[in-house]
Every structure is written in C-alpha cells, then in structure tokens.
Amino acid sequence: MGDLPGVQLDPEWILAGPVEKVLQTGKGGAGGLETSCLALGVARGAIEYLAEEAKQRPYITEMWDRLAKAHGRLQGELHGLIGTTSTEAASDVRAKANTLVLRATQSALTTAKGVGFVHPHLAQRLARQAMFFLVWSCPQLAATATLEALAGGGGSFCS
C-alpha cells in the first residue's frame, strides 16, 4: 500500500473533513456499524492468511474453519442491522467484532511465529490494527462486553 498520487474523490464519497473533532460531527463515526465492518475486514485479512498457511500446515485447518464460520455469522448479523438504530444491537456486534478480530489476528501471529513480529509481515500489521479497535471510539457497552470476553466470561465471544 502507498500513496495514490492523482486520485481524486467526489464530495459524496467524503464522510467529513477536514474538520476539528470529526467524530463529534455526527457523520459516519468510529462507534457505528462502520467500525464493526472495518474490524471484520481486518479479521478477514487474518483469516485469509491462515487459509494460505493451512495449505502447508493442515493442523491449522480446523482453527481456520472455526474463525471463518464465526466471521460469516457475524457478517450476516452486521448486515441485518443496516438501517436500524438500536444502540444495544450495534454495541453487541461491535463487541463480537472486537473479539473476533483479536482472535483471528492473534491466531495469525501465533501461526507466523517470530517472523510475525518483523516489519512488514502481514501478521504484525493485522495484530496492531486489531488492537486499535479496543480503543478507537469503542462504546461503553461494547468495551464492557469485550473485556468480559477477554476475561473468559460469556460475553460476546464468537465461537
């Protein structure tokens, strides 16, 4: 990835900005369904990495399959919320997306082993991005459910 010199966007493709305190303008927003969608995208990258690794290491296949199925279920749940205004449902999906992206990227990092910490390895980049979802405008309901899942409680653990 890199710069895109000469690329122009029409105004309808710009959510907001540049403006100060962009997340407080009410357009888009890091706490909305868009952020859950982004988390699913990062999780998908990790799951695709695992799929490639499973070709060489069949013992990864079952774990990859479980993550891929959880991703599919959560993607369906997220699509089902489009057009709704339920804060509780959006927070629940966000917590599930947070947990899934952490599980998928940590699995990719574990699979990559030590080389996964080397820049520019895909596993380290995905793991860093996944951690960002824990702090990036995470609604309190989602943050609490994520902490519950990380602590080993019921919570929103996508299994």
N, C-alpha and C positions, 0 to 999 in steps of 0.2 A: 504494500500500500504506500501511497505517497501523495504528493501534490497533484492537483488536477488543473494545470495551467490552461486558461482559456475557457474553462467550463463556466457557464452562466446558468442561473436558476431564475425562473419566472417567479414573481411575487407570491403566487398561490402556493408555491412549494416551501415557503419560508414560514415557520411557525411564529417566530417573533424575533425581533432584534435587528441589529444590536441595540439592546436597551438594558438599563440597570435593573437588577433584581428580576431577571427574566422569568424565574419560576413563580413569581408573585403576580404575574400579569393575567393568569387565568387561561392562557393559550397553551394547549398541549399540557406539559407538566411532567416532571420526573416521577410524581407519585401516582400517575394514572396508569391505565392499561398499556400505554405506550412503553412504559418501563418494564412491565412484565413481558411484553413482546420482545424487547431488547434482551432481557435475561434469557428468554427461550432461544434467541438467536445465538448467544454465546454458548449456551448448553448444547445446542445443535452442532456447533463447531467442535466441541469436545467429543460429542457422541460420534461424529463422523471420523475424528481422529482415532477413536477407539475401534471403529469398524475397520479402518485400514490396518491397525495393529493386530486385530483379531485374525486377519488373513495369515499372518506369520505366527501368531500365538493363539491357538484355538481355546486355551483356558480362559481367555478374556471374553469369549463369545457370549456366555450366559449373562455376565455382568453387563456387557454392551446391550444385549437384548432387553434386559430389565429397564435400563436407562432410556432406551429408545421407545419402549412402550409407555413409560411414565411421561416422556416428552409428548408423545402422541395424545395421550389422555389430557394432559394439561393444555396442549394447544387447542383441543376441542372445547375444553372448559373456557378458555380465554375467548375463543371465537363466539361462544354462546353468550358472553357478556357484552358484546359490541352493541352499543345503543342503549344499554341500561345505565342507571345512575346509582346503583347500590354500592355504597362505600364499603360496606362489610364484605360483599362478594368480591369486589376489586382487591381489597386488602388480603382476603384469603388466597386469591390467585397469586398476588404478589408474594406472599409468604411461601407458597408452593414453588413459585418460580425461583425465588431466592435459594430455597433448599435444593431444588433440582440443579440449578447452575453450579452450586457449590459441590454437590455430589459428583456431577459429571466432570467438572474441571479437576477436582481432586483425584478422581479416577484416572484422568488423562495424565496428570502429573505423576501419579504413582506408577502408571504404566511406562512413562518416559524415563523414569528413574532419575539419576543425577543429571543427565543431559537436559532434562526438563527445566532445570534452573538456568540454563545457558541462554543468553540473548543471542539470537532472535528465535528461540524454539517456540513453537506454537503452544505447547502446554503451559509454559510460564506466562505467556501473554494472556491466554484464556483464564488462567488462575487469578492473575492480577485484576482482570476485568470483572470476574465473578465477585471478588471481594468488594469491589466498588458498589455493587448493588445493596450491600449491607448498610451503607452509609448515605447513598445518594437519594435524598428526599424519600426515605422509607417511612410510610405512615406508621403511627404507633401500633395499630392493630397488627400490621404485617411484621413490624420489628419484634413485637412480643411473641407472635406465633413462630417466627424464625428462631428466636432464642430458645423457645420451648423445644423445637425440633432439634436444634443443635445440642441441647442439654440431654437429649434422649427421651423426651416426653412424647406424647401422642402428637400434638401439634399438626403441622402441615407437611409431614414427611411423605414425599412422593415415593411410594414403593411399587 
